[in-house]
Amino acid sequence: MSEEIIPFSLKDAPALIERLLPVQKLSAEAYKEQMAGSGKTLTALGSYWKGRKPLILNKACILGCLLPATADPAQDLAIFEKLMAMDDESFVVRWKRRQKPMVILSTLSISRISDYFTAEPEGVLPASAPVDWSNPDYAGVKVSWREDLTELERRQLEAQMLPKAVYRERVTKAKRPEEVADNVHDHIWDAVNVHLGTNAQSLSELIEQLGVMRFGHRPRFADTFCGSGQIPFEAARLGCDVYASDLNPVACMLTWGAFYIIGGSPESREKLTKDQQKLVNQVRAEIDKLGVEDDGNGWKAKVFLYCVEVRCPQGGWMVPLLPSLVISKPRTGEKINVIAKLVPDSRGKKYDIVIHGGATEKQLVEATQGTVRTDGRGQDPYLIHTVDGTEYRTKISTLRGDFRKNDGTNGNRLRMWKKHDFKSRSDGIFQERLYCVQWMRPKKKGKGNEYEFRAVTTEDFERERIVEEYVGKHLAEWQTKGWVPDMRIEPGYNTDQPIRERGWTHWHHLFNPRQLLLGGLINQFSDATLKFGLYRVLNANSRLSRWDNVSGGGGCVQAVFDNQALNTLFNYGCRSFANASNLLTKTIKHFPLTSQKKYKIDSVAANYIRELNDVYVTDPPYGDAVKYEEILEFFIAWLRKNPPPEFADWVWDSRRSLAIKGEGEDFRRGMVAAYKRMTECMPDNGIQIIMFTHQSGSIWADMANIVWASGLQVTAAWYVVTETDSPLRTGSYVKGTVLLVLRKRLGTYKTTRDDLAWEIQEEVEEQVKALTGLNQKAKGLYRDENVFEDADIQMAGYAAALRVLTRYAIIDGRDMTTEAIRPRVKGETTFVDGLIAFAVDTANQCLVPQGIPQGHWDKLSGAERFYLKMLDLEARGVKTLDNYQNFAKAFKVRDFQAFMASRRANNARLKSAVEFDRAEMGESSELHQSVLRAVLYAVMELIKDMDSNEVQAHLTMNIPNYYGDMTRRDLVVELADYLARRLEELRPEEASAARVLRELVKSQRLG
Ligand SMILES: C[S@@+](CC[C@H](N)C(=O)[O-])C[C@H]1O[C@@H](n2cnc3c(N)ncnc32)[C@H](O)[C@@H]1O
């Protein structure tokens, strides 16, 4: 095939993502990727980076921007799914293993075996399958695939062997497309080229050709908030030229690593492996020379456990602050429980700490109570210890000497550490004490190590002294050379914590002498590619690294950025080099990128970019819980002074004041400046996608304003579920990503508010119809699943509304760009808010569940609509919590949780009539005096076998004006009927009670 690629032939073609996107399948794929943990492609480069956008989502966005939407949406969708490896034939390769010919022949009905297979000897097998291989005649027959069969034909047959399951289930059992990237697309190119008029044989060729057809050259892709590089990496892997920028140099570094380490050449990989080993040897040699990790008897230190120690102001005892005395409680392997015991030394007014192995369950339980406790979440922690039967309690805040300053802020009496400090001074309030060492040595028999926790000996103290002396001697020089930080900790939301709680004023104060020694040596001996190992070690080895006494067999040192804060700890684990060196040689995935593409990485604020790019896909920090600009200084401090040449052009400062953050005025101004600049740096037919999490109600108005003021207009929006059940938070937690698709707003169109109302209504209805239509079409094609669920259609409805709105530059004589940047007054509903609210209502009106007449729907309250809508979804097997969250917002339900029986992320469920029982009847409930509540109440009573006359009497009492307004009775009948049908499979007993109610009310005599 040799289609000629004509430059600009698709110049003004709408992009596929402006018309459709298989969001349900994409959500399943994104979820799979997020759950892959350390198996994720880029994560090993820096697991401390929070909020990575799934590569599969990024791929969908980039492809979706380049592919055209044609007059045949069903085929557009089919081709897109092939390119995403979401089609059946791709699953053949994504499956754990491919089926053998004999197995296929014994399973499938094939009318002519010889269409697919050759058999040796010939003429023995029957002409058609299935074949019964137990027939002795067939013993010894060998079957093979016909060599002239195309890969597509072969996969089509194999696809029939795949288990029939819904997409989500199928995805959980399959490999991710990127894991089989080498050959997963082999069967698609004929179909792709016929549909698109291209002649590609790989994704990268296709991308190049689509770029030429749209922009006249290979597409130039950009992400100006590149973070860990997830979006730019995917663009590079697909074959685009890439421009990636971020304000934060750590983001630039991770993106660099994605291109040049994960995407590096095989030769560069070989070199990296050698360099890593060399680095390990160099550091080990230094440590061995000092002899500070050996006990002299063949044991090597694995972990050193330190705790804070304070003088108790009541009685003057020195007390170690240990929230738990449990040292090790292994869940796996040899389960020897180890605890610390505090032995009072009355003379010295201090405690000796002995280590006791083989603790009983009872001792273990006792040991969970240490010397620091709190009386519950949010309560002040306090020191507690008992001397001669008297218990002493002192709040930690009292120990610190917290007080309120004249200006209303808080102060304390902690000494602020100085630039050359690396440990507490002897007069400091908080001292630090080594209280246990975990040792290891190779097992005498068999593989692996044996481990031992021991109390601290005089030899240990001597080794501590050597380290301190060495660090003391070299620190100033190392700081001057930039091997160890000398950077101050700037106060801030997260960074205040170490300053306030410990008096740590410089970043190196977050590391103890042993940790400074390791960090300094690694930094000193490493080049650009090895700095990733340095950062991994720093993340796993600082005064903020929690000692986890259960994981990893007998306990392990957890990472600082397990969470997104800079929490100080009363006790922590410090790794020996033997226990940190594996972080330097960690296995990192490898996806060599084709080298002839152009990649550029810049550390500039998004509003200062200078490059021209065709496509922008960005994930800005919207209302982000992660304060990148603060917490990443933990790492910046280590490279700031002496970055390797590859990173030297970046600004090694987090430039907090330039960072876009929060959700207020500053946020909007920052976003407008950034997106305005991107719009300027984009051709007229360029396209953008903004990703943001859908969390607050004002987001749509915010986004509309930002888009307007930046000279952009919305062309589509999609909602993809990207994360669920985060272990970092308690309870269920669903996070979805909205993709807002944007184009330049060209021309200056004017309209009036009245005209807009009509236009929005039409556009929303049109959009809803188009997607439901595609659902119908796809039904035959894609098993029984919807391409779009209601929530997607609702989202598309919002997008349609925004599409209409942002098309206009002037509405009712007002210049929308000016209107959009007008500061918001708290509580005030702006002109734009009003328009959005109208648009959202219109979208919701289009989503009436089947079986409820529009006339009745219009009369229901938001809470009633919510319940009925969600029941409709539950009946169709949809049970993800984010649907409930989204619809609650859409229907303006204040507290949807009151209606929920389960709020599990993937298994959410409404309360049944019986579970409601008598709740939600009172005035404070959003269902108060509603017809739906009365109906559910009646259903509950019927299930409880209450007399039907009484049930009816209650029903009429529970519905105000029941006899005055005949439509109420009709509504009862409608709702009872609706419940009966929706609950048929979910809760048959309630369904039957609802049917009884319907008939009772229908036959009720009035008057
Ligand atoms: C949500 S993160 C991007 C995450 C990224 N998509 C990923 O998957 O890792 C937002 C990024 O915006 C960056 N940022 C904040 N303000 C910025 C600005 N004014 N200009 C450029 N980047 C900025 C932050 O440093 C952060 O890396």
The ligand as a Gaussian input file, in Angstrom:
#p B3LYP/6-31G(d) Opt

LIG

0 1
 C       -0.004000      17.974000      38.746000
 S        1.695000      18.190000      38.483000
 C        1.994000      17.398000      36.975000
 C        2.111000      15.928000      37.140000
 C        2.470000      15.202000      35.877000
 N        1.449000      15.265000      34.883000
 C        2.794000      13.759000      36.179000
 O        2.110000      12.852000      35.667000
 O        3.738000      13.513000      36.926000
 C        1.824000      19.858000      38.201000
 C        3.219000      20.384000      37.934000
 O        3.123000      21.778000      37.675000
 C        4.340000      22.382000      38.086000
 N        4.111000      23.834000      38.183000
 C        3.479000      24.548000      39.136000
 N        3.444000      25.846000      38.797000
 C        4.050000      25.953000      37.600000
 C        4.306000      27.049000      36.720000
 N        3.937000      28.279000      37.016000
 N        4.937000      26.787000      35.561000
 C        5.332000      25.529000      35.240000
 N        5.118000      24.474000      36.038000
 C        4.488000      24.682000      37.195000
 C        4.660000      21.664000      39.369000
 O        6.048000      21.752000      39.639000
 C        4.217000      20.248000      39.056000
 O        5.301000      19.509000      38.586000

